[in-house]
């Protein structure tokens, strides 16, 4: 259940009818006799006694693997619906390897396939297929908004909506089938009423389809880019945000030649933070020109552009490359306000501006609406900068009831259902034959039932759970 590598504690899960045999083999007959469901127990796991061992040889004489904690879950009150044993040895990979090897010596125990525990939970009725798919979203969510959505899906938000629509379709189908069976005895059906009900169902299906967000786009981490003139303090600011010296810093302009990408955790989730090479008015050499071109390219991809400025007044006449401000030429006699307005455009339309080095007495940090005073040295403004970045990159306007779907399979099922509904509505308008309407509504209901796994082929199940991690 835990990734490979050294840790304080690891977790190993066993599920199936031979779980009690595993307890007996690892901990002895006495441990099995006294075991209680959901009780945390401490024991020494040992290598199972060979099948040909003599009667006098006890398990206690076998070499110990580890002293560990274990919990027994009796089916059907477990994650998979079967008997389950969870063991928590020390996280030494050698211990984990030997423990798994010892477990595999018991009966027909084998290594789990990817997603097999969740697959068994689905097959044993512990969750439907939409909930099973959301388990992967819970594990891989990159921010809090996605994680909350995954928990809504795991809690059955999508399943309940699908069940409601399927029930409405079932009711319509029953009435249609009744009309088919007694077509000669009944008066002409009320097609207008059917059209209104089917249109209402269509609206619900279309709303779910509109909410689709592909997993690839969701799992793309937001990109924030720090840019500005050479020696503006971009690398120092990146290190200050990270809380460690990850990026090389010096007083020499142009130290950063290529953009450097790091990961930064904000309150809303993880982001990609990029420190770029400085952008000056003129390149000093060919390599410098290539560095600036790379900086402009990464800016085109940015979800958040943060201009880092050294803080001095841009119109004082100080050489731009020396003061660390984005360069802008000033015409003779041009008012300072016009220079600043034009310079904002030349800066690449930043989402906001960070005036760095505000701890230096010689530096003037002007007050601007979308600007923030920050000192990488003293920490001034860093908390506010993180808050602003978090608000810009993780906008949360959905209510507790809102959710979106992330599965391509679920999207395809909804598209099939929508197509069937449209065909039914077209039949009502052009050729309201009861038999054809009944057939189309059957197809719509099957498409919706496929979302929660009421109708699913072995190939579909295999493709879904193949992408899971082994421990789930």
C-alpha positions as CSV (number, residue, x, y, z in Angstrom):
1,X,0.0,0.0,0.0
2,X,3.0,2.3,0.4
3,X,5.6,3.3,-2.3
4,X,8.9,1.6,-2.5
5,X,11.7,3.2,-0.4
6,X,12.7,3.7,3.2
7,X,10.1,5.0,5.6
8,X,9.2,4.9,9.3
9,X,6.3,2.5,8.7
10,X,5.1,0.6,5.6
11,X,1.7,-0.9,4.9
12,X,0.9,-4.3,3.4
13,X,-2.7,-5.4,2.5
14,X,-3.9,-9.0,2.0
15,X,-7.5,-9.7,0.9
16,X,-9.4,-12.9,0.2
17,X,-10.6,-16.2,1.7
18,X,-7.1,-17.3,2.9
19,X,-6.5,-14.3,5.2
20,X,-6.9,-16.3,8.4
21,X,-4.4,-18.8,7.1
22,X,-1.9,-15.9,6.6
23,X,-2.5,-14.8,10.3
24,X,-1.9,-18.4,11.5
25,X,1.3,-18.8,9.3
26,X,2.9,-15.5,10.4
27,X,1.8,-15.2,14.1
28,X,0.8,-18.7,15.2
29,X,-2.4,-20.6,16.1
30,X,-2.8,-18.6,19.4
31,X,-2.9,-15.3,17.5
32,X,-5.6,-16.6,15.1
33,X,-7.7,-18.0,18.0
34,X,-7.7,-14.7,19.8
35,X,-8.1,-12.4,16.8
36,X,-11.0,-9.9,16.8
37,X,-12.1,-7.8,13.8
38,X,-10.8,-4.2,13.8
39,X,-8.6,-4.7,16.8
40,X,-5.0,-3.4,16.5
41,X,-2.6,-6.0,17.7
42,X,1.2,-6.2,18.1
43,X,3.0,-9.3,17.1
44,X,6.2,-10.8,15.8
45,X,5.9,-12.0,12.2
46,X,8.0,-15.0,11.4
47,X,8.6,-17.1,8.4
48,X,5.9,-19.8,8.0
49,X,6.8,-23.3,9.2
50,X,7.6,-25.6,6.3
51,X,4.9,-28.1,5.4
52,X,7.3,-31.0,6.2
53,X,8.3,-29.7,9.6
54,X,8.0,-32.1,12.5
55,X,5.3,-31.8,15.2
56,X,7.8,-30.6,17.7
57,X,8.9,-27.6,15.7
58,X,7.0,-24.5,16.7
59,X,6.6,-21.2,14.9
60,X,8.5,-19.5,17.7
61,X,11.6,-21.3,16.5
62,X,11.4,-19.8,13.1
63,X,13.4,-16.7,12.3
64,X,11.6,-13.4,13.0
65,X,10.9,-11.0,10.1
66,X,9.8,-8.0,12.2
67,X,7.8,-6.9,15.3
68,X,4.8,-5.1,13.8
69,X,1.2,-4.0,14.2
70,X,-1.6,-5.7,12.3
71,X,-5.4,-5.4,12.0
72,X,-7.9,-8.0,10.8
73,X,-11.1,-6.9,9.0
74,X,-13.8,-9.5,8.7
75,X,-15.8,-9.5,5.4
76,X,-18.1,-8.0,4.3
77,X,-17.1,-5.2,6.7
78,X,-13.9,-4.3,4.9
79,X,-12.7,-2.2,2.0
80,X,-13.0,-5.1,-0.5
81,X,-15.9,-6.8,1.1
82,X,-13.7,-9.9,1.8
83,X,-11.6,-10.8,4.8
84,X,-8.7,-8.3,4.9
85,X,-5.4,-8.3,6.8
86,X,-3.4,-5.1,7.0
87,X,0.2,-5.2,8.4
88,X,2.3,-2.2,9.4
89,X,6.0,-3.3,9.5
90,X,9.0,-1.0,9.9
91,X,9.6,0.7,6.5
92,X,12.9,-1.0,5.7
93,X,12.5,-2.3,2.1
94,X,14.3,-5.5,3.2
95,X,11.6,-6.1,5.8
96,X,8.8,-5.4,3.4
97,X,10.3,-7.7,0.8
98,X,10.7,-10.6,3.3
99,X,7.3,-10.1,4.7
100,X,5.7,-10.3,1.3
101,X,7.8,-13.3,0.4
102,X,6.6,-15.1,3.6
103,X,2.9,-14.2,2.9
104,X,3.2,-15.6,-0.6
105,X,4.3,-19.0,0.8
106,X,0.8,-19.4,2.2
107,X,-1.7,-21.4,0.1
108,X,-2.6,-19.7,-3.1
109,X,-1.7,-16.2,-2.1
110,X,-0.3,-14.1,-5.0
111,X,0.7,-10.5,-5.6
112,X,-2.2,-8.1,-6.4
113,X,-2.7,-6.6,-9.8
114,X,-3.0,-2.8,-10.2
115,X,-6.3,-1.7,-8.7
116,X,-7.3,-5.2,-7.7
117,X,-8.4,-4.2,-4.2
118,X,-10.8,-1.5,-5.5
119,X,-11.9,-3.8,-8.3
120,X,-12.9,-6.4,-5.7
121,X,-14.7,-3.7,-3.7
122,X,-16.7,-2.9,-6.9
123,X,-17.4,-6.6,-7.7
124,X,-18.5,-7.2,-4.1
125,X,-20.9,-4.3,-4.1
126,X,-18.9,-2.0,-1.7
127,X,-19.0,0.8,-4.3
128,X,-20.2,1.4,-7.8
129,X,-18.0,1.9,-10.8
130,X,-18.1,5.7,-10.8
131,X,-17.0,5.7,-7.1
132,X,-14.3,3.2,-7.9
133,X,-12.9,5.4,-10.6
134,X,-12.9,8.4,-8.2
135,X,-10.5,6.5,-5.9
136,X,-7.7,7.3,-8.4
137,X,-8.7,11.0,-8.4
138,X,-8.5,11.1,-4.6
139,X,-4.9,9.7,-4.8
140,X,-3.7,11.9,-7.6
141,X,-5.5,15.2,-7.0
142,X,-3.1,18.1,-7.4
143,X,-5.0,20.7,-5.4
144,X,-7.7,21.0,-2.8
145,X,-10.4,21.9,-5.2
146,X,-9.8,18.6,-7.2
147,X,-9.5,16.7,-3.9
148,X,-12.8,17.9,-2.7
149,X,-14.4,17.1,-6.0
150,X,-12.9,13.5,-5.9
151,X,-14.4,13.1,-2.4
152,X,-17.8,14.2,-3.6
153,X,-17.6,11.6,-6.4
154,X,-16.4,8.9,-4.0
155,X,-19.3,9.8,-1.7
156,X,-21.8,9.1,-4.6
157,X,-22.6,12.6,-5.9
158,X,-22.5,11.4,-9.5
159,X,-24.0,8.1,-8.8
160,X,-27.1,9.6,-7.1
161,X,-27.7,12.0,-10.1
162,X,-27.3,9.1,-12.6
163,X,-29.7,7.0,-10.5
164,X,-32.3,9.8,-10.5
165,X,-32.1,10.2,-14.2
166,X,-32.2,6.4,-14.8
167,X,-35.3,6.1,-12.6
168,X,-37.0,8.8,-14.7
169,X,-36.2,7.0,-17.9
170,X,-37.3,3.7,-16.4
171,X,-40.7,5.3,-15.7
172,X,-41.0,6.6,-19.2
173,X,-39.9,3.3,-20.7
174,X,-42.5,1.4,-18.6
175,X,-45.2,3.7,-20.0
176,X,-43.9,3.3,-23.5
177,X,-43.8,-0.5,-23.2
178,X,-47.3,-0.4,-21.9
179,X,-48.4,1.5,-24.9
180,X,-46.6,-1.0,-27.2
181,X,-48.4,-3.9,-25.5
182,X,-51.8,-2.3,-25.6
183,X,-51.5,-0.2,-28.7
184,X,-54.8,-1.4,-30.1
185,X,-56.8,-0.9,-26.9
186,X,-55.5,2.6,-25.9
187,X,-56.2,6.0,-27.3
188,X,-53.3,7.9,-29.0
189,X,-50.4,8.5,-26.6
190,X,-49.7,12.0,-25.3
191,X,-46.5,12.7,-27.1
192,X,-46.3,16.3,-26.0
193,X,-46.1,15.2,-22.3
194,X,-43.4,12.7,-23.2
195,X,-41.4,15.3,-25.0
196,X,-41.4,17.6,-22.0
197,X,-40.2,14.8,-19.7
198,X,-37.5,13.6,-22.1
199,X,-36.3,17.2,-22.6
200,X,-36.0,17.6,-18.8
201,X,-33.8,14.5,-18.7
202,X,-31.7,15.8,-21.6
203,X,-31.0,19.0,-19.6
204,X,-29.7,16.9,-16.7
205,X,-27.4,14.8,-18.9
206,X,-26.2,17.9,-20.8
207,X,-25.3,19.6,-17.5
208,X,-23.2,16.6,-16.4
209,X,-21.5,16.5,-19.8
210,X,-20.6,20.2,-19.6
211,X,-18.9,19.7,-16.2
212,X,-16.3,17.3,-17.8
213,X,-12.7,18.2,-17.0
214,X,-10.1,16.0,-18.5
215,X,-7.7,14.3,-16.1
216,X,-4.7,15.6,-18.2
217,X,-5.7,19.2,-17.8
218,X,-6.7,18.8,-14.2
219,X,-3.4,17.2,-13.2
220,X,-1.4,19.9,-15.0
221,X,0.1,22.0,-12.2
222,X,-0.5,25.8,-12.5
223,X,2.5,27.7,-13.8
224,X,3.7,30.9,-12.1
225,X,6.6,32.7,-13.7
226,X,9.0,35.2,-12.1
227,X,10.5,37.6,-14.7
228,X,12.2,41.0,-14.9
229,X,15.5,42.7,-15.6
230,X,18.8,41.1,-14.7
231,X,19.7,41.3,-11.0
232,X,16.2,42.2,-10.0
233,X,16.2,39.6,-7.3
234,X,14.1,36.9,-9.0
235,X,16.2,33.9,-7.9
236,X,16.4,35.3,-4.3
237,X,12.7,35.7,-4.3
238,X,12.2,32.1,-5.5
239,X,14.5,30.8,-2.8
240,X,12.7,32.9,-0.2
241,X,9.3,31.4,-1.3
242,X,10.7,27.9,-1.1
243,X,12.3,28.5,2.2
244,X,15.7,27.1,1.0
245,X,18.6,28.0,-1.3
246,X,17.6,25.9,-4.3
247,X,18.6,28.3,-7.0
248,X,22.1,29.9,-7.5
249,X,22.2,33.5,-6.5
250,X,24.9,36.2,-7.0
251,X,25.3,40.0,-7.4
252,X,26.4,39.5,-11.0
253,X,23.7,40.3,-13.5
254,X,22.8,37.3,-15.7
255,X,23.7,34.6,-13.2
256,X,20.5,32.7,-14.3
257,X,21.0,31.8,-18.0
258,X,18.1,29.4,-18.4
259,X,14.8,29.2,-16.7
260,X,14.7,27.1,-13.5
261,X,11.5,25.2,-12.5
262,X,10.8,24.2,-8.9
263,X,7.7,23.0,-7.1
264,X,6.0,25.2,-4.5
265,X,3.2,24.3,-2.1
266,X,0.5,26.9,-1.5
267,X,-2.6,26.6,0.6
268,X,-4.6,25.5,-2.4
269,X,-2.2,23.0,-3.8
270,X,1.1,22.5,-5.6
271,X,2.3,24.8,-8.4
272,X,5.3,25.0,-10.8
273,X,7.3,28.1,-10.0
274,X,9.8,29.3,-12.7
275,X,12.7,31.6,-12.3
276,X,13.7,33.1,-15.6
277,X,16.8,34.7,-17.0
278,X,16.7,38.5,-16.9
279,X,15.3,40.4,-19.8
280,X,17.4,43.5,-20.7
281,X,17.1,46.2,-23.4
282,X,20.0,44.8,-25.3
283,X,21.6,41.3,-25.2
284,X,25.3,41.2,-24.2
285,X,26.1,38.2,-26.4
286,X,24.4,35.4,-28.3
287,X,23.9,33.2,-25.2
288,X,22.3,36.2,-23.4
289,X,19.9,36.7,-26.4
290,X,18.9,33.0,-26.3
291,X,18.3,33.2,-22.5
292,X,16.0,36.1,-22.9
293,X,14.1,34.4,-25.8
294,X,13.6,31.3,-23.5
295,X,12.2,33.6,-20.8
296,X,9.7,35.1,-23.2
297,X,8.7,31.7,-24.4
298,X,7.9,30.4,-20.9
299,X,6.0,33.6,-20.2
300,X,3.6,32.7,-23.0
301,X,2.7,29.5,-21.1
302,X,2.3,31.1,-17.7
303,X,-0.9,31.0,-15.7
304,X,0.4,33.7,-13.5
305,X,3.0,36.3,-14.6
306,X,4.9,38.1,-11.7
307,X,7.1,41.0,-12.7
308,X,10.0,41.3,-10.2
309,X,11.3,44.9,-10.0
310,X,14.3,46.1,-8.0
311,X,12.1,48.9,-6.7
312,X,13.7,52.2,-7.9
313,X,11.8,54.9,-9.7
314,X,11.8,53.9,-13.4
315,X,12.1,57.5,-14.6
316,X,15.1,58.7,-12.6
317,X,17.5,58.1,-15.4
318,X,19.5,55.3,-13.7
319,X,20.8,52.7,-16.2
320,X,18.1,49.9,-16.3
321,X,20.6,47.0,-16.4
322,X,22.2,48.3,-13.2
323,X,19.1,49.0,-11.2
324,X,17.2,45.8,-12.1
325,X,14.1,47.4,-13.6
326,X,12.6,46.4,-16.9
327,X,14.1,48.7,-19.5
328,X,12.1,51.4,-21.3
329,X,13.3,54.3,-23.4
330,X,12.2,57.8,-22.5
331,X,11.8,60.4,-25.1
332,X,13.1,63.9,-24.4
333,X,10.5,65.9,-22.4
334,X,8.1,63.0,-22.1
335,X,6.0,63.2,-18.9
336,X,6.9,60.6,-16.3
337,X,3.3,59.4,-16.1
338,X,3.3,58.6,-19.8
339,X,6.6,56.7,-19.4
340,X,5.2,54.6,-16.6
341,X,2.0,53.8,-18.5
342,X,3.9,52.8,-21.6
343,X,6.3,50.8,-19.5
344,X,3.5,48.8,-18.1
345,X,2.7,47.6,-21.6
346,X,6.3,46.8,-22.3
347,X,6.5,44.8,-19.1
348,X,4.4,42.0,-20.6
349,X,1.2,42.8,-18.8
350,X,2.0,41.2,-15.5
351,X,-0.7,39.9,-13.2
352,X,1.0,41.8,-10.5
353,X,4.3,43.4,-9.7
354,X,6.7,42.6,-6.9
355,X,9.0,45.3,-5.8
356,X,12.0,43.4,-4.4
357,X,14.9,44.5,-2.2
358,X,12.7,46.9,-0.2
359,X,14.9,46.3,2.8
360,X,17.6,48.4,1.2
361,X,17.6,52.1,2.2
362,X,18.7,53.3,-1.2
363,X,15.7,51.6,-2.9
364,X,12.4,53.4,-3.5
365,X,9.4,51.1,-3.7
366,X,6.5,53.0,-5.3
367,X,2.9,52.3,-4.2
368,X,0.9,50.8,-7.1
369,X,-2.5,49.1,-7.2
370,X,-1.3,45.7,-8.4
371,X,2.1,45.9,-6.7
372,X,3.6,44.4,-3.5
373,X,6.6,45.3,-1.5
374,X,8.8,42.3,-0.7
375,X,12.1,41.6,0.8
376,X,13.7,38.2,0.2
377,X,16.2,39.0,3.0
378,X,13.9,40.0,5.8
379,X,10.8,38.1,4.7
380,X,8.7,41.3,4.4
381,X,5.7,40.7,2.1
382,X,6.3,37.0,1.4
383,X,3.2,35.7,3.2
384,X,1.1,38.3,1.4
385,X,2.7,37.3,-1.9
386,X,1.9,33.6,-1.3
387,X,-1.7,34.5,-0.5
388,X,-2.1,36.6,-3.7
389,X,-0.6,33.7,-5.8
390,X,-2.9,31.2,-4.1
391,X,-6.0,33.4,-4.8
392,X,-5.0,33.9,-8.4
393,X,-4.2,30.2,-9.2
394,X,-6.8,28.4,-7.1
395,X,-10.1,30.2,-7.7
396,X,-12.8,28.3,-5.8
397,X,-16.4,29.4,-6.7
398,X,-18.1,26.0,-6.7
399,X,-20.7,25.2,-4.0
400,X,-20.5,22.1,-1.8
401,X,-23.0,20.4,-4.1
402,X,-21.2,21.1,-7.4
403,X,-19.0,18.4,-8.9
404,X,-17.4,17.6,-12.3
405,X,-16.5,14.4,-14.0
406,X,-13.0,13.5,-15.0
407,X,-13.4,10.1,-16.6
408,X,-13.3,9.8,-20.4
409,X,-15.4,6.6,-20.1
410,X,-18.1,8.4,-18.1
411,X,-18.0,11.2,-20.7
412,X,-18.5,8.7,-23.6
413,X,-21.5,7.1,-21.7
414,X,-23.1,10.6,-21.3
415,X,-22.5,11.4,-25.0
416,X,-24.2,8.1,-25.9
417,X,-27.1,8.9,-23.6
418,X,-27.4,12.4,-25.0
419,X,-27.4,11.1,-28.6
420,X,-30.2,8.6,-27.8
421,X,-32.3,11.3,-26.2
422,X,-31.9,13.6,-29.2
423,X,-33.0,10.7,-31.5
424,X,-36.0,10.2,-29.3
425,X,-37.0,13.8,-29.4
426,X,-36.5,13.8,-33.2
427,X,-38.9,10.8,-33.4
428,X,-41.5,12.7,-31.4
429,X,-41.3,15.6,-33.8
430,X,-41.3,13.6,-37.0
431,X,-42.4,9.9,-36.5
432,X,-43.8,9.2,-33.1
433,X,-43.8,5.5,-33.3
434,X,-44.1,4.0,-29.8
435,X,-41.9,1.0,-30.5
436,X,-39.0,3.2,-31.8
437,X,-39.3,5.6,-28.8
438,X,-39.2,2.6,-26.4
439,X,-36.1,1.2,-28.0
440,X,-34.2,4.6,-27.9
441,X,-35.0,5.1,-24.2
442,X,-33.8,1.6,-23.4
443,X,-30.4,2.6,-25.0
444,X,-30.3,5.8,-23.0
445,X,-30.9,4.0,-19.8
446,X,-28.2,1.4,-20.6
447,X,-25.7,4.2,-21.3
448,X,-26.4,5.8,-17.9
449,X,-26.3,2.5,-16.1
450,X,-22.9,1.8,-17.6
451,X,-21.5,4.9,-15.7
452,X,-22.1,3.2,-12.4
453,X,-21.2,-0.3,-13.7
454,X,-24.6,-1.9,-13.7
455,X,-23.7,-2.9,-17.3
456,X,-20.0,-3.3,-17.8
457,X,-17.8,-5.7,-19.9
458,X,-14.6,-7.3,-18.6
459,X,-12.6,-5.2,-21.1
460,X,-13.9,-2.0,-19.6
461,X,-13.1,-3.1,-16.0
462,X,-9.6,-4.1,-17.1
463,X,-8.9,-0.8,-18.7
464,X,-10.2,1.2,-15.7
465,X,-8.2,-0.6,-12.9
466,X,-5.0,-1.1,-14.9
467,X,-4.1,2.5,-14.2
468,X,-4.4,2.1,-10.4
469,X,-1.5,1.7,-8.1
470,X,-0.8,-1.8,-6.8
471,X,-1.9,-1.2,-3.2
472,X,-5.4,0.1,-4.2
